[in-house]
Amino acid sequence: MSASRVLFDEPGPIARRRMRIATIVVAIVTAGLLVLAVRRFADHGQLDADKWRPYTTWPMWRYLLEGLWATVRAAAVATVLSVLGGIVLAMGRLSRRRWVRWPATAYIEVMRTVPVLLLVYLVLFGLPHYGVDLPLFWKLVAPLSVSSAAIFAEIFRAGILSLDRGQREAGLAIGLSDAQTMRIIVLPQAVRRLLPSLISQSVGLLKDTSLGFIVSYTELLYSGRILASYNRLLIQTYIVIALVYIVINASLSKFARTLEARQGVRPAGRRNLRTLVRGRAVGDRVSRRS
């Protein structure tokens, strides 16, 4: 089962036809706007070779690559924290204990509705009034992690609920506890099934790091802003930055689709059998200890 089927209902024939028509219309409109933009740029001399020559030099690209590295570092740390927080929140929302389930549910529902920009402003202007002044790096990463953890939690919850109940019952039948069954059998299969969706959500986190210019974090967009104010090539600078974002995000999206396609052709029986054998080994150890 693909990740999209886990998170969304499979569209019917009418919905697929409407999606194809909408895709064609959007592609035509986008192509028309691009042609119009190129013509306007050419009329105003923005396509002259002299204005693009600075971006064929290494110092320009070294400066942009330093900003790109700062972007990737912030996105990587935020993704790791969001994934860990998402797993904890998903486990909490699926818990049978109300005192665990209700706070986790409230956190997820609230954080999914609060804009990330508002959280950035809260960390930037609100926390210092209470004596909490985070380093520049964490002023960007902390709000991204707090917000994205709720989204990852819903992804994990959907993946866990999509698994057959027999997986959990098999773990309990061989002597595993609920926590061991979740950790050894259920969660690994859910993560493997949802890996393309997790990568796609990480792409969104990478784009959200562009909010770093608000806290003066020298990520890619902020570096481009400084560079544009220095060389006075505003349009050329932002076009180059947009192309860098497009290449990186398109590569990650392609990687996610490749993983999803490989999972679609990989036999599931072998994975389940390996997981069950591992669970039986743990169950035997538990039995011997008892």
C-alpha positions as semicolon CSV with decimal commas, in nm:
position;residue;x (nm);y (nm);z (nm)
1;M;0,000;0,000;0,000
2;S;0,141;0,339;-0,095
3;A;0,178;0,624;0,153
4;S;-0,078;0,835;-0,028
5;R;-0,339;0,563;0,017
6;V;-0,260;0,551;0,387
7;L;-0,318;0,923;0,434
8;F;-0,588;0,990;0,174
9;D;-0,875;0,810;0,004
10;E;-0,811;0,674;-0,342
11;P;-0,974;0,910;-0,600
12;G;-1,242;0,766;-0,827
13;P;-1,262;0,790;-1,210
14;I;-1,441;1,128;-1,207
15;A;-1,196;1,274;-0,956
16;R;-0,898;1,148;-1,159
17;R;-1,040;1,302;-1,476
18;R;-1,092;1,635;-1,300
19;M;-0,740;1,620;-1,163
20;R;-0,598;1,564;-1,512
21;I;-0,799;1,854;-1,655
22;A;-0,693;2,081;-1,370
23;T;-0,329;1,978;-1,417
24;I;-0,342;2,060;-1,789
25;V;-0,506;2,398;-1,727
26;V;-0,255;2,490;-1,455
27;A;0,036;2,384;-1,679
28;I;-0,091;2,599;-1,968
29;V;-0,147;2,902;-1,744
30;T;0,194;2,858;-1,582
31;A;0,367;2,830;-1,918
32;G;0,191;3,145;-2,039
33;L;0,296;3,339;-1,730
34;L;0,657;3,222;-1,770
35;V;0,665;3,333;-2,134
36;L;0,518;3,670;-2,038
37;A;0,770;3,712;-1,755
38;V;1,064;3,627;-1,982
39;R;0,948;3,880;-2,241
40;R;0,911;4,151;-1,976
41;F;1,255;4,074;-1,837
42;A;1,404;4,095;-2,186
43;D;1,231;4,427;-2,258
44;H;1,382;4,578;-1,942
45;G;1,731;4,439;-2,003
46;Q;1,719;4,190;-1,716
47;L;1,844;3,909;-1,941
48;D;2,162;4,088;-2,047
49;A;2,473;3,877;-2,009
50;D;2,648;4,138;-1,793
51;K;2,383;4,104;-1,522
52;W;2,420;3,726;-1,507
53;R;2,800;3,707;-1,536
54;P;2,862;3,753;-1,158
55;Y;2,688;3,419;-1,098
56;T;2,946;3,238;-1,307
57;T;3,216;3,320;-1,050
58;W;3,314;3,106;-0,752
59;P;3,298;3,376;-0,478
60;M;2,927;3,429;-0,550
61;W;2,850;3,059;-0,535
62;R;3,066;3,006;-0,227
63;Y;2,861;3,266;-0,042
64;L;2,533;3,110;-0,156
65;L;2,655;2,760;-0,070
66;E;2,736;2,875;0,283
67;G;2,378;2,994;0,313
68;L;2,256;2,665;0,164
69;W;2,455;2,469;0,421
70;A;2,297;2,673;0,700
71;T;1,955;2,596;0,549
72;V;2,024;2,223;0,527
73;R;2,161;2,213;0,883
74;A;1,856;2,388;1,026
75;A;1,618;2,169;0,823
76;A;1,799;1,848;0,926
77;V;1,791;1,929;1,299
78;A;1,427;2,042;1,280
79;T;1,334;1,722;1,095
80;V;1,500;1,496;1,352
81;L;1,335;1,677;1,643
82;S;0,998;1,680;1,464
83;V;1,014;1,308;1,389
84;L;1,102;1,221;1,749
85;G;0,833;1,453;1,882
86;G;0,584;1,318;1,629
87;I;0,642;0,961;1,742
88;V;0,590;1,055;2,108
89;L;0,274;1,254;2,026
90;A;0,135;0,976;1,806
91;M;0,192;0,722;2,082
92;G;0,027;0,958;2,326
93;R;-0,278;1,012;2,107
94;L;-0,318;0,637;2,060
95;S;-0,277;0,569;2,431
96;R;-0,566;0,419;2,626
97;R;-0,495;0,646;2,921
98;R;-0,695;0,967;2,909
99;W;-0,437;1,172;3,098
100;V;-0,192;1,090;2,818
101;R;-0,428;1,092;2,520
102;W;-0,604;1,423;2,589
103;P;-0,293;1,646;2,624
104;A;-0,137;1,487;2,314
105;T;-0,457;1,537;2,115
106;A;-0,489;1,898;2,232
107;Y;-0,128;1,973;2,138
108;I;-0,167;1,823;1,791
109;E;-0,494;1,999;1,713
110;V;-0,371;2,337;1,837
111;M;-0,029;2,330;1,671
112;R;-0,176;2,222;1,337
113;T;-0,380;2,544;1,330
114;V;-0,115;2,789;1,456
115;P;0,097;2,945;1,175
116;V;0,469;2,881;1,196
117;L;0,531;3,253;1,145
118;L;0,341;3,328;1,467
119;L;0,559;3,082;1,658
120;V;0,871;3,245;1,514
121;Y;0,754;3,586;1,635
122;L;0,672;3,434;1,975
123;V;1,024;3,297;2,011
124;L;1,176;3,618;1,876
125;F;0,979;3,875;2,078
126;G;0,777;3,688;2,342
127;L;1,029;3,463;2,517
128;P;1,292;3,735;2,579
129;H;1,037;3,917;2,799
130;Y;1,046;3,613;3,030
131;G;1,424;3,590;3,032
132;V;1,450;3,319;2,766
133;D;1,672;3,434;2,481
134;L;1,754;3,140;2,256
135;P;2,059;3,131;2,029
136;L;2,001;3,246;1,673
137;F;1,999;2,892;1,536
138;W;1,730;2,776;1,780
139;K;1,514;3,082;1,722
140;L;1,443;2,926;1,383
141;V;1,467;2,554;1,460
142;A;1,257;2,555;1,778
143;P;0,934;2,695;1,626
144;L;0,974;2,476;1,318
145;S;1,013;2,167;1,535
146;V;0,724;2,256;1,766
147;S;0,490;2,307;1,471
148;S;0,603;2,019;1,250
149;A;0,595;1,765;1,534
150;A;0,215;1,782;1,528
151;I;0,208;1,715;1,154
152;F;0,449;1,423;1,182
153;A;0,237;1,288;1,469
154;E;-0,067;1,266;1,243
155;I;0,140;1,096;0,974
156;F;0,264;0,834;1,221
157;R;-0,084;0,785;1,366
158;A;-0,231;0,730;1,019
159;G;0,041;0,477;0,938
160;I;-0,009;0,285;1,261
161;L;-0,386;0,271;1,220
162;S;-0,348;0,153;0,859
163;L;-0,173;-0,166;0,967
164;D;-0,368;-0,484;1,012
165;R;-0,473;-0,548;1,373
166;G;-0,330;-0,895;1,339
167;Q;0,022;-0,751;1,360
168;R;-0,039;-0,627;1,713
169;E;-0,234;-0,938;1,812
170;A;0,048;-1,160;1,688
171;G;0,296;-0,973;1,903
172;L;0,074;-1,005;2,210
173;A;0,021;-1,374;2,134
174;I;0,393;-1,451;2,152
175;G;0,428;-1,285;2,491
176;L;0,525;-0,927;2,403
177;S;0,387;-0,635;2,598
178;D;0,199;-0,350;2,431
179;A;0,511;-0,131;2,436
180;Q;0,731;-0,408;2,292
181;T;0,475;-0,488;2,023
182;M;0,457;-0,124;1,921
183;R;0,835;-0,080;1,923
184;I;0,936;-0,406;1,754
185;I;0,650;-0,493;1,519
186;V;0,403;-0,209;1,457
187;L;0,617;0,106;1,450
188;P;0,892;-0,027;1,215
189;Q;0,630;-0,133;0,959
190;A;0,450;0,201;0,986
191;V;0,774;0,396;0,941
192;R;0,871;0,186;0,640
193;R;0,531;0,239;0,483
194;L;0,527;0,613;0,554
195;L;0,888;0,687;0,460
196;P;0,792;0,865;0,133
197;S;0,544;1,085;0,320
198;L;0,802;1,163;0,585
199;I;1,048;1,272;0,317
200;S;0,781;1,485;0,151
201;Q;0,707;1,656;0,482
202;S;1,080;1,716;0,527
203;V;1,073;1,902;0,195
204;G;0,815;2,135;0,348
205;L;1,043;2,187;0,648
206;L;1,329;2,275;0,416
207;K;1,115;2,543;0,253
208;D;1,001;2,676;0,591
209;T;1,361;2,752;0,684
210;S;1,322;3,056;0,457
211;L;1,156;3,217;0,762
212;G;1,507;3,247;0,899
213;F;1,538;3,592;0,746
214;I;1,298;3,713;1,018
215;V;1,542;3,618;1,294
216;S;1,847;3,719;1,083
217;Y;1,963;3,360;1,053
218;T;2,196;3,341;0,754
219;E;2,011;3,072;0,561
220;L;1,990;3,071;0,182
221;L;1,717;3,333;0,140
222;Y;1,873;3,571;0,392
223;S;2,212;3,529;0,225
224;G;2,053;3,609;-0,110
225;R;1,891;3,919;0,037
226;I;2,228;4,046;0,158
227;L;2,387;3,959;-0,174
228;A;2,118;4,141;-0,371
229;S;2,162;4,455;-0,161
230;Y;2,536;4,440;-0,230
231;N;2,543;4,377;-0,606
232;R;2,205;4,542;-0,682
233;L;2,101;4,242;-0,893
234;L;1,770;4,175;-0,716
235;I;1,589;3,978;-0,986
236;Q;1,890;3,769;-1,088
237;T;1,975;3,683;-0,728
238;Y;1,627;3,565;-0,637
239;I;1,593;3,368;-0,960
240;V;1,916;3,183;-0,882
241;I;1,797;3,114;-0,526
242;A;1,460;2,991;-0,655
243;L;1,639;2,753;-0,893
244;V;1,848;2,616;-0,605
245;Y;1,532;2,553;-0,400
246;I;1,363;2,389;-0,700
247;V;1,656;2,154;-0,767
248;I;1,685;2,044;-0,402
249;N;1,312;2,001;-0,340
250;A;1,257;1,828;-0,675
251;S;1,540;1,586;-0,595
252;L;1,394;1,503;-0,254
253;S;1,046;1,461;-0,405
254;K;1,186;1,231;-0,672
255;F;1,361;1,029;-0,403
256;A;1,032;0,997;-0,213
257;R;0,849;0,878;-0,526
258;T;1,126;0,627;-0,596
259;L;1,096;0,486;-0,244
260;E;0,719;0,463;-0,279
261;A;0,752;0,281;-0,613
262;R;1,006;0,036;-0,470
263;Q;0,781;-0,036;-0,173
264;G;0,495;-0,102;-0,410
265;V;0,680;-0,387;-0,581
266;R;0,856;-0,528;-0,272
267;P;0,683;-0,835;-0,130
268;A;0,527;-0,755;0,205
269;G;0,525;-1,115;0,327
270;R;0,900;-1,128;0,369
271;R;0,902;-0,809;0,579
272;N;0,620;-0,932;0,802
273;L;0,785;-1,271;0,843
274;R;1,117;-1,114;0,942
275;T;0,942;-0,887;1,191
276;L;0,746;-1,178;1,336
277;V;1,060;-1,392;1,373
278;R;1,230;-1,107;1,554
279;G;0,925;-1,067;1,777
280;R;0,925;-1,438;1,858
281;A;1,290;-1,418;1,962
282;V;1,211;-1,135;2,199
283;G;0,907;-1,325;2,326
284;D;1,125;-1,627;2,401
285;R;1,363;-1,410;2,601
286;V;1,072;-1,264;2,793
287;S;0,938;-1,612;2,865
288;R;1,275;-1,735;2,991
289;R;1,308;-1,436;3,222
290;S;0,963;-1,496;3,367
